[in-house]
Amino acid sequence: MFKLGFTLETYGRDYDGAVFNYQEAIRLSQDPVSVYEIQKRVANIFFEQGKDIDKAIAAYKKLISFNPKSLELDFFQFRIAEAYFRQNNFEQSRLEYQKIVERFPKSQYVGKSRFEIGNTYYMEGKYDIAIEAFKQVVRHHPQSEYEIESEFLMAQCLEQTNKPSEALQLYESLKNRYSNPKIIQFRVEQLKKIGRAHSELQS
């Protein structure tokens, strides 16, 4: 059953058929190691194909319960957090990302998790809280891709909270670092126009 599932997944791209055969292999197997490995394939299919995110969440939670000492726990936890984010369940996603920061402080997913915590607040329109969360990314993960993205979203938050001068200063600092310099230049020009218009009104 496993070989058939593997063939359907790898060569046939028949993911529904692969899952059916993998689940049969799990039901029939007496080897916990094999069950664990097959369950990982099932969870990954649910997540990567994106057809049933609830099943992906359940599958990863099952893996965590199945082997609570696994070296892959941080990855499973990260996938759960990502899955909730895909569902726009930002509050639950944030809680799951926070678990990674607290339980797996040395994980390779900590930087991304801290960034996504800020991003969930940003998506909810909680800009002041998002700024504080992004500051934690800058503090704990300097010289990383997450630092730069956090600074960009902080500038966006500052715009949303009517702090154009602070946003402009942050955009200026990103000019030679951000991956899309055109958008930085555009925001700088727009904020300078707003500043000039405001000055003219005051005069």
Disulfide bonds with the S-S distance in Angstrom:
none
